[in-house]
């Protein structure tokens, strides 16, 4: 059984250089057991459904069946969904092995008409499967995309995911006898990656969704079992973010040196921003990409405002196929590159960024992954969902609503009703 932790985290918070007394951090660390108890109570009561999904297997057979049906029946799968109905699935799919023999779904999550048109090119609609995801059943972009396609594509090509009740997706499904998978009404979209919302597209792409859930469950087990704040990394990381934010360090930069995690950072950006940004509180998540952003943003990070906590994500990898020959290294006048490959370079650049940030007294968190497989991405996603919920508890905000966003949705619908034909 895969029961070891494949994620190693180290923190260099430089509290004294930010004028923060260690005792302030200690006050947050003292809340560990009470928060463990509170989250465990929520798990047992079912009020946080994302906590119970990893240990469930009852729905996996149907998820795998639907994914296989899409794969065998159609030449491609298009997923209509926005935000939490898309980003988690995309993060799973795009973290997978680049040598996978399975096709990836096409995710359409924008209102830009050209993006929509481009996604539909290249394959007849009758040979395309459509997975339409909206918890509310009324998400404007998703509903519009579905309605535009439904008149030209066979209704048998569609499956909807929506919460029970009367909503536009459900009405269309009843009218045209389209299969609808229930979205748990208590499961918030940005926490839904372990549900059919994230796992059907992932299974279609060949992801081992059972391994994803096992990885998530391992992190949950460790969270509930570890009773020291420093070793309970979801708790410790949340406490660090909250304490630093109170002293003006309220921008969190996530910078992976792993290109397959680019969409993961977008998923985390929504998770963190939409869960915590309330009542004048919250920490702004920024996305960066190593090593490219060493050449575009690092100057600001090192010599600009001291308002950022940095998370650098690396992978323990070694040089494989391509290494610089000794002769070419000598010709280039760079003998230290002999027998080195891209993994060595990537690791060296990540470490250089970490060292430079620490030397400037910036708070830094390093996450070292032992690899990047389906089990580990499950671990990583559950880790960050827990960290987000813990940070929300420390801030005193509700991690599971988004009142400001709802106001924008209402205004968007009102504006569409005003458009002159």
NORKA-V209807 format. One record per residue. RES is the residue in three letters. PHI is phi in whole degrees, 0 to 359 (none if undefined). D_FIRST is the distance of its C-alpha to the first C-alpha in Angstrom with 1 decimal. Layout:
BEGIN
res->[RES RES]
phi->[PHI PHI]
d_first->[D_FIRST D_FIRST]
END
This chain:
BEGIN
res->[UNK UNK UNK UNK UNK UNK UNK UNK UNK UNK UNK UNK UNK UNK UNK UNK UNK UNK UNK UNK UNK UNK UNK UNK UNK UNK UNK UNK UNK UNK UNK UNK UNK UNK UNK UNK UNK UNK UNK UNK UNK UNK UNK UNK UNK UNK UNK UNK UNK UNK UNK UNK UNK UNK UNK UNK UNK UNK UNK UNK UNK UNK UNK UNK UNK UNK UNK UNK UNK UNK UNK UNK UNK UNK UNK UNK UNK UNK UNK UNK UNK UNK UNK UNK UNK UNK UNK UNK UNK UNK UNK UNK UNK UNK UNK UNK UNK UNK UNK UNK UNK UNK UNK UNK UNK UNK UNK UNK UNK UNK UNK UNK UNK UNK UNK UNK UNK UNK UNK UNK UNK UNK UNK UNK UNK UNK UNK UNK UNK UNK UNK UNK UNK UNK UNK UNK UNK UNK UNK UNK UNK UNK UNK UNK UNK UNK UNK UNK UNK UNK UNK UNK UNK UNK UNK UNK UNK UNK UNK UNK UNK UNK UNK UNK UNK UNK UNK UNK UNK UNK UNK UNK UNK UNK UNK UNK UNK UNK UNK UNK UNK UNK UNK UNK UNK UNK UNK UNK UNK UNK UNK UNK UNK UNK UNK UNK UNK UNK UNK UNK UNK UNK UNK UNK UNK UNK UNK UNK UNK UNK UNK UNK UNK UNK UNK UNK UNK UNK UNK UNK UNK UNK UNK UNK UNK UNK UNK UNK UNK UNK UNK UNK UNK UNK UNK UNK UNK UNK UNK UNK UNK UNK UNK UNK UNK UNK UNK UNK UNK UNK UNK UNK UNK UNK UNK UNK UNK UNK UNK UNK UNK UNK UNK UNK UNK UNK UNK UNK UNK UNK UNK UNK UNK UNK UNK UNK UNK UNK UNK UNK UNK UNK UNK UNK UNK UNK UNK UNK UNK UNK UNK UNK UNK UNK UNK UNK UNK UNK UNK UNK UNK UNK UNK UNK UNK UNK UNK UNK UNK UNK UNK UNK UNK UNK UNK UNK UNK UNK UNK UNK UNK UNK UNK UNK UNK UNK UNK UNK UNK UNK UNK UNK UNK UNK UNK UNK UNK UNK UNK UNK UNK UNK UNK UNK UNK UNK UNK UNK UNK UNK UNK UNK UNK UNK UNK UNK UNK UNK UNK UNK UNK UNK UNK UNK UNK UNK UNK UNK UNK UNK UNK UNK UNK UNK UNK UNK UNK UNK UNK UNK UNK UNK UNK UNK UNK UNK UNK UNK UNK UNK UNK UNK UNK UNK UNK UNK UNK UNK UNK UNK UNK UNK UNK UNK UNK UNK UNK UNK UNK UNK UNK UNK UNK UNK UNK UNK UNK UNK UNK UNK UNK]
phi->[none 273 239 265 279 261 239 249 237 230 237 231 273 50 302 296 285 258 73 251 283 303 296 295 294 299 298 289 296 290 272 306 296 295 287 302 297 294 289 295 298 296 296 293 277 82 282 238 300 296 282 262 299 301 274 269 231 296 264 291 297 293 301 295 297 295 298 295 297 301 292 277 271 234 278 202 236 251 252 262 180 232 60 296 274 221 296 297 298 300 297 298 298 279 273 283 301 292 265 299 275 270 287 261 295 260 262 245 228 235 265 296 297 292 301 298 295 296 295 271 284 96 203 300 299 291 255 243 269 231 251 250 238 204 302 287 77 225 305 298 298 295 297 299 299 299 295 295 271 300 287 245 250 300 296 291 277 252 226 253 236 202 290 299 123 272 207 304 297 296 295 296 299 295 295 248 56 265 296 236 264 290 267 306 296 267 262 289 307 289 253 260 298 274 261 306 305 268 275 294 299 295 296 303 277 91 292 280 290 291 294 301 291 297 298 298 294 299 295 300 301 294 300 285 268 273 253 251 300 295 268 269 294 301 292 298 295 297 299 298 297 293 297 298 298 294 250 89 264 242 242 251 263 254 227 278 263 219 298 292 258 300 287 303 294 290 299 295 302 293 306 289 290 284 277 252 281 214 57 77 250 118 237 282 273 245 254 226 226 274 267 304 279 297 265 230 236 297 303 295 300 275 234 257 301 267 230 231 254 252 245 254 251 235 234 284 230 234 296 239 286 244 230 289 289 299 296 293 297 292 300 286 72 230 299 290 272 301 66 256 230 293 296 298 296 300 297 295 289 298 296 295 296 300 297 294 296 296 296 267 76 277 288 227 237 253 247 250 263 285 177 211 239 293 297 290 294 297 301 296 291 294 305 285 294 297 302 294 296 296 299 298 298 293 280 81 242 275 289 247 236 206 300 294 296 299 296 293 299 297 294 298 296 296 294 297 293 272 298 281 275]
d_first->[0.0 3.8 5.8 8.7 11.8 13.0 16.4 19.1 22.3 25.7 28.9 32.5 34.4 37.9 39.0 42.2 43.3 42.9 45.0 42.2 42.3 39.0 40.0 39.7 36.1 35.7 37.0 34.2 31.5 32.9 31.8 28.1 27.8 30.2 28.4 25.0 26.9 28.6 25.6 23.8 27.0 27.1 23.6 24.6 28.0 26.7 29.0 26.4 24.7 22.4 20.5 19.7 18.9 15.2 14.4 16.8 16.3 19.9 21.3 18.9 20.7 24.0 23.0 21.8 25.0 27.2 25.8 26.3 29.8 30.7 29.6 31.4 34.5 35.4 35.8 34.4 33.0 34.6 33.1 35.7 34.5 35.2 33.4 30.4 30.8 30.3 28.9 25.3 25.1 26.9 24.7 21.6 23.6 25.2 22.1 20.7 21.2 24.9 24.8 23.5 25.8 25.9 28.7 28.3 30.1 33.3 33.3 36.7 36.8 40.3 43.8 45.4 47.2 46.9 43.1 43.2 45.5 43.6 40.4 42.3 43.8 42.8 42.0 44.0 43.0 42.9 40.1 38.1 35.6 35.7 33.2 35.2 33.4 35.3 34.3 37.9 39.1 41.9 40.5 43.6 42.3 39.8 42.4 45.0 42.9 42.1 45.8 47.0 44.8 45.1 48.7 48.0 44.6 43.9 42.5 40.0 38.3 37.3 34.5 34.8 32.4 34.5 34.7 36.8 40.5 43.6 43.0 44.1 41.0 41.1 44.8 44.5 41.7 43.9 46.8 45.1 42.5 39.6 36.1 34.8 31.3 31.4 30.4 29.6 32.8 31.2 28.6 30.3 30.1 28.8 25.8 25.2 22.8 19.9 22.5 24.3 26.4 23.8 21.5 24.3 25.6 22.1 21.2 24.7 24.0 21.0 18.3 15.0 15.6 12.5 10.6 13.4 13.1 9.4 10.6 13.6 12.2 10.4 13.9 15.5 13.8 14.8 18.2 19.0 17.9 19.6 23.3 24.9 26.3 25.9 22.1 21.5 21.9 22.5 25.2 26.6 27.0 28.7 31.0 31.9 32.9 34.9 36.7 37.6 38.8 41.3 42.9 43.3 40.2 39.1 38.0 34.3 33.9 30.5 30.8 27.9 28.5 26.2 28.3 25.4 25.2 28.9 28.4 25.6 28.4 30.7 28.2 27.8 31.6 32.2 29.6 31.1 34.7 35.0 33.1 35.0 38.4 40.6 43.6 44.4 41.0 38.0 36.9 37.6 34.6 35.7 33.9 34.4 33.1 32.8 34.7 37.2 38.0 38.8 41.9 42.6 41.5 40.8 44.6 44.5 41.3 42.9 46.5 46.6 46.1 43.7 41.9 38.5 35.0 33.0 29.3 28.7 25.4 24.6 22.0 21.3 22.7 25.1 28.2 27.6 30.3 33.4 34.9 38.4 40.6 42.5 45.8 45.2 44.0 47.3 49.4 48.0 48.7 45.1 44.0 41.0 39.4 39.5 36.2 34.5 32.9 32.0 28.7 30.8 33.4 31.0 29.4 32.9 34.2 31.4 32.0 35.7 35.5 33.5 36.1 39.0 37.9 37.3 40.6 42.3 40.8 38.6 35.5 32.5 28.7 26.6 23.1 21.4 18.4 16.4 16.8 17.2 14.9 14.3 11.2 13.4 16.5 15.0 14.3 17.9 19.6 18.4 19.3 22.8 23.3 22.8 25.0 27.6 27.8 28.1 30.8 32.6 32.7 34.1 36.7 37.6 37.2 35.5 32.5 32.7 36.3 38.4 42.0 43.6 41.8 43.0 46.5 46.2 45.0 48.0 50.3 48.9 49.6 53.0 53.8 52.9 55.3 58.0 57.7 61.0 60.8]
END
